[in-house]
Amino acid sequence: MLRDYALAGSGSGFIYGYVDANYKKNMSFEEAKAFCINTVSLAMRRDGSSGGVIRLSNVTERGLEKEYHNYDSLPYKSS
């Protein structure tokens, strides 16, 4: 089956179901950003090799915009 996305990395096996259930075409920028943060945060919760921060990059006509999300700000951090 052809998909509009690809998953890779040590935490990807933990998030296929989440992505299958929550990905949708034509998300707004804010929806896509929240989707990415939630998805990577879920992978990090289960996978000890997935690091402790999320770095997002958005390429626009103005250039590269970068965001940094530390572990304490993530929605699915381990308690």
N, C-alpha and C positions, 0 to 999 in steps of 0.2 A: 504494500500500500504506500503510495506517495504522500508525503506530509509536507507542510509548509515550515517545518522546524527540524532541527537536529539536536540531539542531546549527546554529550560526551563527557568524559571525566569520571573520576572515582565515585562521585556521588550521584551520577546520572541514573544508576539502577534503582535508586530509592525514590525517584520522582516521576517516572514514566506515567503512572496512574494519575498523579496530580496534573501533569501537563495535558494528558489526553482529556481529562475532565474540564480543565479550565482555560485552555488556549482557545482563542477565537480570532478570526481574521478581522482586520481593520480596527484594531483597538486604538483608542486615542493614545497619545504619548503618555499621559498619566496612568491610564489603565495598563499599558505595556510595562511601564516602569514598576508599578506595584506588582504585576505578575512576575517580573524578573526577580524582584527582591524576595517575594514569597517563595518562589521556586528554589532559588539558591539557598535561602535560609532553611527550607525543609531539608535539602540535601546535606547542608552543614550539620544539622541536628543529628542525622543518622551516621554520617561518615566522618570518622576521625581524621581523615586526610584532606578535608575540604577547606581548611583555613579558618580564619576568624573574622574576616572583613569581606565586604562586597564593594567592588569598584565598578561603577557604571560609566560608560562613555556613550555620548550621543553626538553623532556627526551631523552638523547643520550647515546651512549656507554661510553662517558666521564663523564656522570652524568647529573645533572639538571642544565639547563641554564634558567635564568630568565631575563625578560625584563619588564620595567616600562614605560608606555606611559602616560604622564600627559595630562590633558584636553586641554591645548593650542596647543598640537601637533596633535590632532585628526582631521580627515578629515571632519567630519560632526558635529562639535561643534555648539551650538546655538550662534547666533550673537546678 
